[in-house]
Amino acid sequence: MWPDKETEIDYLNFGYMVDMIVDIATNRDLSPLTIGLYGDWGSGKSSLMKLAQKKIEEKNKEIGKEKDSTKTLCIEFNGWLFEGYEDTKTSLCGVILDALADEKRFSKEIIDDAKSLIKKIDFNKILGKSVKYGLDFFLTGGIGALTDLTLSSVLSSIKTNIGEVQAKDLEEILNKFKKDDKTRTEIKNFREEFKQLLQKSNVENVVVFIDELDRCLPDTVLEVFEAMRLFLFVEGMSFVIGADERLIQYSIKSKYKEVPGNNLDIGKEYLEKVIQYPLCIPQLTQAEVNQYIACLLLKQTLADDEKFNKILGIVYTLAPNQEFSMELINNQAPELAATCKNDMALARQISSVLAPSINGNPRQCKRFLNTLYMRLELSKARNVDLDKNILAKLMLAEYFNPEFFKAVTKPENRELFKAYEKGEELNDDNPFTVWKEKDWVKRWMQNGTRLDEEKLDKYVYFADVKNRY
């Protein structure tokens, strides 16, 4: 079966997006910067970030620099894992500084400086729990420059961005901050010390991969953004955030329900301030779902990495929407054709119905395959022989059209379904007279697997249905 986690194998031919992430994230002239890798849950964000990190680390090896002279330092931060921590800002900064205190990579001087700075990151103390600056930083139009703001420039920026605003309310908020010299000084000092630490470390770029942020509570999301922009946004720093854009916008909107003025899309505007380079993962087409499922199956069948890499070589030459087919394997890897035939047929059978039903989501493909193979293993444990293709076909109906599944598997409908499957003319008493006009059922019937000679009770036994009949 297949693990539900990120992969370092590019099954989806997403190398062009990996290259884009790496090129931007390691371009010091563009830093500090933030890349937003947007996609639904299960669309492959974590895998893309893992692939980008792998490529960066491979480039580091090619450069072959010695200790204390790493070209790009990659750091992972999972926002969801720190959900229960009191202060996410401290957690994010701590993870980055811990990486700079790595004895295997840096000199004692860098390690000591990093550890010293770690002791200073009590951001609840710096900012104060009673004062929330997040939205106010955003309204200024320049979070990083907050400590150098003048009230007139802020008011001018806000009027441009959101129209009418109660100036006295804003003035009160900003005056609180501007009078707090200690807070402004501590923010400046921390950022300056962090900048100097990076310069002394000889690290050209630090790329922080932030994952699972869209699973976090609104406070956590905003604290991550605040830490990035207030304390860590210095030259050489790049952030790659993998998230569902809609959920992040929702978090911002739910946090700031009442915003001065009535013509501001706070979620969209805030995110555009934080993310300079948005990159959206495209929804998989049917051809890509077929390719993905085939690769997952073939990875297990072709235990030899060299053989599987030959298959991947074919996949990486595919144009958008070009079908990954047996014809291509026959032409480019004929010695593997016989071994691949069954998996390719199963992938084609599943993808024709699965793709439109799951909106091209890779995780859902993997979940379907895992359930399929779990049931095969369960049946073996009970000494029951299930045909993989028939099981897959019935599972598609069970998952995505349960009423049709019940109609097909009812014992009293067996002969009626056989007549339908054989293409015989159906009378009005046959329940499949109505079903045959449904587009979903037409797609389901088009694959070559036949059920007419098979007893289905054993398949129903392992099905996930409360009322089997």
N, C-alpha and C positions, 0 to 999 in steps of 0.2 A: 504494500500500500504506500501512500504518499503522505509525508508530514505536512501539516497545515502551518507552514512557516516560510520565511523568505528563502529564496534559492539563489545560488551563484551560477546557475545554468540558464542561459537566455533561450527559453523554449519559444518565446513569442516574437523573436526577431526584433527586439526593442533596442538593439545596439545603437541606433541613430539617436535615441533619446539619452542613453547613457553617455554617449560622446558629448552631447550638448550640455548635460549637467556637469561633466568633468571639465569641459573647456571653460565654462563660465565660473565654476567654483574655484578653479585654480588660476584664474586670471587676476593677478594682484592689482593690476591697474583699475579693475572694476570694484575692488573691495573698498570698504566693507559692503557686503551684499547679502541678499536673501533670495533663495530660489523657492518657489512654491510648487511642489509636485502634487498636482491635484488629481483625484480619482475617487470613485466609490470604494467602500470597504470591499476588500478582496480583489481589487482591480490590478494589483501588482506593484503598489507604491514601495512597499518594504523591499521587494525583490530588486526593483530598479535602483534603490539607494544602496543595497548590498552590492549590486553589480558595479555601480559607480565607485564605491569604496574600493572594491577589488581592483578596478582599473587604475585608480590613483596609486594604490600600493604597489601594483606591478610597475608603474612608471618610476616610483621611488627606487625600486630594486634595479631598474635599468640604469638609473643615474649612478647608483652605487656609492653614494656619499657615506662618509664615516660618521661615527657617533658625534652628536652635538651639531649636526648639519643636515637635518631632515628637510627635504624640499617641501613636502606637504604632510601635515599631521591630521589624520582622520579620527574623529571622536563620535561615538554614538550616544544619544540621549533619548530614552524612551519616556515621554511625558507621563504615560499611564502608570508606569512603575513607581513614579514619585508622587502619585495622586494624593496619598495619605500624609505626605510630609507637610510640616507646618508652613514652610516657605519654599516654594518652587524656585524662586530666583536664586536662593542660596544653593539649592541642589544643582541647578544648571551650571552656575559658576564653579561650584565645587568639582563637578565632573570634569570640566575643562582644565581646571588647575591641577587636579589629580593626574591628568594625562601629562601635564608639563612637569610633574614631580616624579616621573617614571625614571628610576635609577638605571634601567637598561638602555635608556635612550639619551638622557641628558647628563650634563656635568653636575657636580655637587653645588656649584654656585647657582645654577638655574633651579635645581631641586630646592635649595634653601629659600630662594626668593619666592618660589611658588608656594611652599609651605607657609611662609610668612604672610603671603597675601591671602591664603585660605583662612587664616585666623581672623582676618579683617572682614569677612563677608557675612556680617550679621545685618541683612538688609531690612529686617523688621525694625532694627534699631536706627538704621540710617534714614529710612523713609517714614517710619512711624506707622503703627497699625491703624491709627485713627484717620490718616490722610491717604486718599487714593488719588494718584496723579494720572492714572492711565489714560482716561479720555482727554484730560486737559493737555497731556503731552501731544496726543494726536491732533487736537484742535489747533495747536500752534503751527502745524504744517512742517515741523522739523524737530523730532524728539531729541535727536543727538545734540541740538544746539540750545536746548532748554535753559541751560545755566547761563547763557549769554543773551537771553531775550530782553527786549524792552516791551513795556505794556502796549505802546502804540503800534509796534510791529505785529504783535500778537492779535490785537483787535482788527488790524487791517487784514491779516491773513484769514481770520475767522469770517469776517464779513464777506470776503471773496469766496470762501468755501461753502458756507452754509446759509448765507443770507442774514435775516434778522436775528439778533442775539441780544439777550439781556446783558448789556455791557457791565452793569454793576455787579451781577453775579460772577461773571468771569473775572472782573477786577478783584473781587474779594478773594477768589481762589488763588490767583496769581500773586497777590500781595502776600498771602500767607507763605507761599513758597519763596518769594524773593526776599522776605524778611528773615527766612531761615538760612542764614549764611553758613551755618555748620553743615546742614544737609547738602547744600550746593557744593561746598568745598569737599566734603567726603566723597560725593559722586565723582567730582573732577579728579580727585586724588586717586581713587581706586582705578578709574579708567586710564589715567596716566601711568600708574604703576603697572597695570596690566599690559599697556602698550610697550613699555620699556622691557618688560619680561619677554614679550614676543621678540623684540629686536635682539636682545641678548641671546636668546635661544637659537638664533639663526634659522628658525622655521620660516620659510617663505610664505606658506599659506596654512591656515588652520581651517579645516572643513568640518563643521558640526552637523551631523545627520540627526534631525529631530523627528522621531516617529511616534505614531499613535496619539498625536495631539488632539485629533478630532474625537477621541474617546473620553477626553478629560472634561472636568467641570469648567464653567466659564472663568472662574477665578484663576484656575491653573493655566488656562490658555493665555490669559492676559498677563499673568506673572512671567510666563516664558517670554512673551513679547517685550515686556518691560525690562527684563534682565538683558535681553539681546541689545536693545536700543540704548539703554541708559549706561550699562556697565561694560559691555563687550563689543560694541560697534566701533572697532578701530581697524586701521589698515592691516590687511592680511587675514581678516576674519571673514568666513563665508558660512552661511547657514542654509541647509537644505531641509525644508519642512515638508513631510509627506502627510497629506490630510485631505479629507473631503471638504472642499471649499465651502459648500453649503452649510456644513455643521459648524465650521469655524465662524462663519458670518452669523449663524444663529446664536452661538455663544456670546458674541460681541453684542448683538441686539438684545439678548436676554439680560445681559449685565447692565446695559445702558438703555433702559426702557424709555426714560424721559430725557430727551436731548433738546437743548435750546434750538428754536427754529423748527420748521415742519417740512423742509424740503431736502433733508439729508438722509441718504441710505447709509446709516452708520456702519453696518457690517461691511458693505462694499468699500466705502471710503477708508475705513480703518485698515482693512486688509491691503488695500492698494498702497497705503503708506508704509506698511511693514514689508510687503513682498514686491521686490523690484522686477523679478523675472518669473512670471507664472508659466508653468508647463503642464498641460492637461494630457492625461493618459487616455488615448482613444478607446472607445468601447469596441470589443472584439467583434469582427464580422463572423458570419458562419464559416467562411474559409479559415479564419484564424482560430476559431474554436476547434474545428476539425484538426488543424495543425497542432494545436496545443495538446489535445487529447491523444493524438497519435504519438507525439513526442513522449508524453508521460508513459504510455503503454510500451513504446519501443525502448525506453530507457531501462525498463525492467527486463524486457525480452532479450535485448542485446547487452548482455552483461559485460562484454568487452568494450572498454571506453573508446578504443580506436574505431570500432565498428559504429558505435553510436555517434561519434564525432563526424563520421562520414555522412550520416543522416543529417546531423545539424548543418553540415556544409551545404547540403541541398536546400534545407530550410532557409538559410541565410541568403540564398540567391533569389528567393521568391519576391515577386513584385506585390504591391498591395492588392489584396483580394485574389491573388493567384492561388489556385487549389494545390495543396500538397497531395500528390497522387501516386498511385502505383506506377503510372507511366513514367514519372520522373525518376523513381527508384530503379525501374527496369533499365532506364537509359544511363543513369549516372552511377548506380551501384548494383548492377545485375546480380552480383554474387550474394547480395543480402535480400533479394526480392522474395524468395520462398519463405524466409524467416519472418519477413515483415507483413506478409499478405493478410494473415488473420487479424493482426492488430489494426492494420489500415482499414480493413472492412468494418471492424467494430467501431472505430473512431468515426468513420463516415456515417454509420447507422445512428450512433448516439448524437452526433453534432447536428444532423439535419433537423432534429426535434428540439434538442437541448438549447441550441444557440438562441433562438427567438424567445425561449421560455425563461432564460436567466439574464437576458440583456447583455450577453457577452462577458460574463464575469468569470475570471479564471478560478477563483476560489470555489465557486459553485460547481465548476467542472470537476475539480479535484474531490469535492465532497461527494459528488455523484459516483465517481469511480471508486472511492473508498467504501461507500455503502455497497456498491455492487460486489466488490471483492470480499467484504465482510460477510455478506450473505452466502457467497460461494463457499467460504471457509466454514461457516456455520452449518451449511447443508452437508459438507463432507464429514463434519463431526457427528452428524446424525445418520451417516451412510445413505444420504440422498444425493442423487446425481442430477444437477441442474445444468442446463445448457446456457452458457454465458450470454449468447446473443439473444436467446428468448428472454432470459432474466432481464437483460438491459432494456429490451423493448417493453416488457411489462412494467418495469420500474418507471420508465418515462411516462406511461399512462397513469401509474399510481401517484407520481409526484405532481404532475402538471394537469391532469384531467381525471381526478378520482372517480367522478360519476361514470365516465366512460370505462375506467378500469373495472369498476364493480359490474358494469354491464357485460364486459368481455369475460370476466372470470366466474360469473354465476353459473353453476352447473346446469340449470335449466335453459341457459342461453347457448350452450356449447354448439349444438347443431345449427342454430340460427346464425351464430358467428361464423361457423365454417362456410355456410352458404355465402355470407357477405365476403369473406376472405377469398373465396374462389371466384368471385365476380359474377355469381349467379343473380338472376333477376329476383328482387326481393318484393314480397307482398306487404301490404300495409300492416299486417300483424307482426312483422319482424321489427324489433326495436332499433335495429341498425339502419333501417330505412331513413330515419331522422339523422342519425349520427354521420352517415356517409357524406352529407352535404357540408359538414363542418370543416373549415380549412385546416384546423389543427389535426383532426383525424385523417384527413387526406395526406398530410405530411407523414404522419405516423405509419400509415399503411404503405407508403411508397418504398420503404426499405425492404430488402429481399428476405428478411427473416419471416418464416411462416409459423403460425401457431395451430393450424387446423388439425394436425395429427398428434398433438402433444396434450397430455393431461396437465391441467393447470393447477390442480389442487395443491400440489407440492410447492409450487411457486407462491401461491397465496399464503401458504403456511408460514413462509418466511417474510411475508410482506408486512409493512408497518401500517396496518389498518385495524381499527377497533372492531369493526363488524365485518368479518371476512365474507359473509354471504348474507 
